[in-house]
Amino acid sequence: MRKILVVSLCFCLIGCATWPSGISKTRDKLLEIEIGMSKNEVITIMGRPYKREAYTISEGATMEFLIYLTEYTYSGRIPDEDTTPICFLNGEVNGWGRNFYHQQKKQYEIEVK
């Protein structure tokens, strides 16, 4: 029983130690993103996103956000401020960052309830 507890604690500590370094690598990868890239190109660079949102905005046009964890404030729940959204308009990157995300949602009147 004690052995299981020690092994479990080791895995927990290893996971906690690697979490921030993984976030740092994700931030570094953001420097490789360019306007006009496809979703597949971004996923190849960035890996799997933390979260995803997709919307039809007008006459069949689509807007999608791949949201990556780029900060961690150790607050338990992950606040939006700890993430960086990458925005795709009709399948191509047209911007990224928290301010851009809010600007696009306001411009296209996207409201999530």
C-alpha positions as a Markdown table, in Angstrom:
| # | Residue | x | y | z |
|---|---|---|---|---|
| 1 | Met | 0.0 | 0.0 | 0.0 |
| 2 | Arg | 2.8 | 2.4 | 1.0 |
| 3 | Lys | 4.6 | 1.6 | -2.3 |
| 4 | Ile | 1.5 | 2.5 | -4.3 |
| 5 | Leu | 1.2 | 5.8 | -2.5 |
| 6 | Val | 4.9 | 6.7 | -3.1 |
| 7 | Val | 4.6 | 5.8 | -6.8 |
| 8 | Ser | 1.4 | 7.9 | -7.2 |
| 9 | Leu | 3.1 | 10.8 | -5.5 |
| 10 | Cys | 6.1 | 10.6 | -7.8 |
| 11 | Phe | 3.8 | 10.7 | -10.9 |
| 12 | Cys | 1.9 | 13.6 | -9.5 |
| 13 | Leu | 5.2 | 15.6 | -8.9 |
| 14 | Ile | 6.5 | 14.7 | -12.3 |
| 15 | Gly | 3.3 | 15.9 | -13.9 |
| 16 | Cys | 3.3 | 19.2 | -12.0 |
| 17 | Ala | 7.0 | 19.8 | -12.8 |
| 18 | Thr | 6.5 | 19.3 | -16.6 |
| 19 | Trp | 3.3 | 21.3 | -16.9 |
| 20 | Pro | 4.9 | 24.8 | -16.9 |
| 21 | Ser | 7.7 | 23.8 | -19.3 |
| 22 | Gly | 5.1 | 22.5 | -21.7 |
| 23 | Ile | 3.3 | 25.8 | -21.6 |
| 24 | Ser | 6.5 | 27.6 | -22.2 |
| 25 | Lys | 7.1 | 25.5 | -25.3 |
| 26 | Thr | 3.6 | 26.3 | -26.5 |
| 27 | Arg | 4.3 | 30.1 | -26.1 |
| 28 | Asp | 7.5 | 29.7 | -28.1 |
| 29 | Lys | 5.6 | 27.8 | -30.9 |
| 30 | Leu | 3.3 | 30.8 | -31.3 |
| 31 | Leu | 6.2 | 32.7 | -32.9 |
| 32 | Glu | 6.0 | 30.3 | -35.8 |
| 33 | Ile | 2.4 | 31.1 | -36.6 |
| 34 | Glu | 1.7 | 33.3 | -39.7 |
| 35 | Ile | -1.4 | 35.0 | -41.1 |
| 36 | Gly | -2.9 | 32.8 | -43.9 |
| 37 | Met | -1.8 | 29.4 | -42.5 |
| 38 | Ser | -4.2 | 26.6 | -42.6 |
| 39 | Lys | -5.7 | 24.9 | -39.6 |
| 40 | Asn | -3.6 | 21.7 | -40.3 |
| 41 | Glu | -0.4 | 23.8 | -40.5 |
| 42 | Val | -1.2 | 25.3 | -37.1 |
| 43 | Ile | -2.0 | 22.0 | -35.5 |
| 44 | Thr | 1.3 | 20.5 | -36.9 |
| 45 | Ile | 3.2 | 23.4 | -35.2 |
| 46 | Met | 1.2 | 23.8 | -32.0 |
| 47 | Gly | -0.2 | 20.4 | -31.4 |
| 48 | Arg | -3.7 | 19.6 | -30.1 |
| 49 | Pro | -5.5 | 22.7 | -28.6 |
| 50 | Tyr | -6.8 | 23.0 | -25.1 |
| 51 | Lys | -10.2 | 24.1 | -26.4 |
| 52 | Arg | -12.0 | 24.8 | -29.7 |
| 53 | Glu | -14.9 | 27.1 | -30.7 |
| 54 | Ala | -16.5 | 27.3 | -34.1 |
| 55 | Tyr | -19.2 | 29.6 | -35.5 |
| 56 | Thr | -21.0 | 30.4 | -38.8 |
| 57 | Ile | -20.8 | 34.1 | -39.0 |
| 58 | Ser | -22.5 | 35.2 | -42.2 |
| 59 | Glu | -23.7 | 33.6 | -45.5 |
| 60 | Gly | -21.7 | 30.4 | -44.9 |
| 61 | Ala | -18.5 | 32.0 | -43.7 |
| 62 | Thr | -16.9 | 30.2 | -40.7 |
| 63 | Met | -14.9 | 31.5 | -37.8 |
| 64 | Glu | -13.0 | 29.0 | -35.6 |
| 65 | Phe | -10.8 | 29.5 | -32.6 |
| 66 | Leu | -8.2 | 26.9 | -31.5 |
| 67 | Ile | -7.4 | 27.9 | -27.9 |
| 68 | Tyr | -4.0 | 27.0 | -26.4 |
| 69 | Leu | -2.9 | 27.1 | -22.8 |
| 70 | Thr | 0.0 | 29.6 | -22.7 |
| 71 | Glu | 0.0 | 30.6 | -19.0 |
| 72 | Tyr | -0.8 | 28.9 | -15.7 |
| 73 | Thr | -1.5 | 30.9 | -12.6 |
| 74 | Tyr | -2.0 | 27.9 | -10.3 |
| 75 | Ser | -5.5 | 29.0 | -9.5 |
| 76 | Gly | -7.2 | 25.6 | -9.8 |
| 77 | Arg | -9.6 | 26.5 | -12.6 |
| 78 | Ile | -7.9 | 27.7 | -15.8 |
| 79 | Pro | -9.0 | 31.3 | -16.5 |
| 80 | Asp | -9.4 | 32.6 | -20.0 |
| 81 | Glu | -6.4 | 34.9 | -19.4 |
| 82 | Asp | -4.2 | 31.9 | -19.3 |
| 83 | Thr | -5.1 | 30.9 | -22.9 |
| 84 | Thr | -4.2 | 32.2 | -26.4 |
| 85 | Pro | -6.9 | 31.8 | -29.1 |
| 86 | Ile | -5.8 | 31.4 | -32.7 |
| 87 | Cys | -8.6 | 32.6 | -35.1 |
| 88 | Phe | -9.4 | 31.1 | -38.4 |
| 89 | Leu | -11.6 | 32.8 | -40.9 |
| 90 | Asn | -12.8 | 30.3 | -43.6 |
| 91 | Gly | -10.0 | 27.9 | -42.6 |
| 92 | Glu | -7.0 | 30.4 | -42.6 |
| 93 | Val | -5.4 | 32.2 | -39.7 |
| 94 | Asn | -6.5 | 35.8 | -39.6 |
| 95 | Gly | -5.1 | 36.6 | -36.1 |
| 96 | Trp | -4.4 | 35.4 | -32.6 |
| 97 | Gly | -4.3 | 36.6 | -29.0 |
| 98 | Arg | -6.9 | 37.4 | -26.4 |
| 99 | Asn | -7.5 | 41.0 | -27.6 |
| 100 | Phe | -8.0 | 39.8 | -31.2 |
| 101 | Tyr | -10.4 | 37.1 | -29.9 |
| 102 | His | -12.6 | 39.7 | -28.2 |
| 103 | Gln | -12.5 | 42.0 | -31.1 |
| 104 | Gln | -13.6 | 39.3 | -33.5 |
| 105 | Lys | -16.4 | 38.2 | -31.3 |
| 106 | Lys | -17.6 | 41.8 | -30.9 |
| 107 | Gln | -17.3 | 42.5 | -34.6 |
| 108 | Tyr | -19.3 | 39.5 | -35.6 |
| 109 | Glu | -21.7 | 39.8 | -32.7 |
| 110 | Ile | -20.8 | 36.3 | -31.3 |
| 111 | Glu | -22.2 | 35.8 | -27.8 |
| 112 | Val | -22.1 | 32.6 | -25.9 |
| 113 | Lys | -24.6 | 32.2 | -23.2 |
